[in-house]
Amino acid sequence: MRLIDFNLSVTELDPQLKLYFKPANHPALPVSSLRLLDHWLIVEPGTTPLTLDQFETRVQAAGGSRQLAYSDTNQVKLFGYQLREQKIILG
């Protein structure tokens, strides 16, 4: 999913929703930091999840065409999200 597509789809959501991502065959992990790499926007796990508002503030200067991903041994694209229990879970 491109950053611009994600941002457009969440404009009406509560800015205090917490962000998580779900690696294949693992439970959802909190998105605690972000890293830019080439044309990727890499979400990185940690202990405290970013809110949607914090995420949007941090990616304001990033180009909208960046692909959302998490890093395993390579970048793994994130294709969408679901809303569950006051969380946005990227997957």
Residue, then its C-alpha position, 0 to 999 in steps of 0.5 A: m500500500r502506498l503512503i498516499d492511499f493509506n493517508l486518504s483512507v484514514t482521514e475520517l478515523d480517530p487520530q488517537l487510534k494506535l498503529y500495529f502491523k502483522p508480520a506473516n505467522h506472528p501476532a500483531l506488533p506495535v509500530s513504534s518508529l519509522r524508517l525511510l529506505d529508497h522508495w520504502l516507508i518501513v514500520e518498525p516494532g517497539t513497545t509503545p505504538l504510535t497513534l495515527d496522529q503521531f504517524e501522520t505528523r512524522v510522515q508529512a515530509a515523506g513522498g506519498s508514493r512510498q510503499l509501506a512495508y516492514s523489514d524481515t530479511n528484505q522489505v515486505k509490502l503491507f497491502g492494507y489494514q483492518l480496524r480492531e479493538q481501537k487499533i489500526i492493524l497493517g498487514 
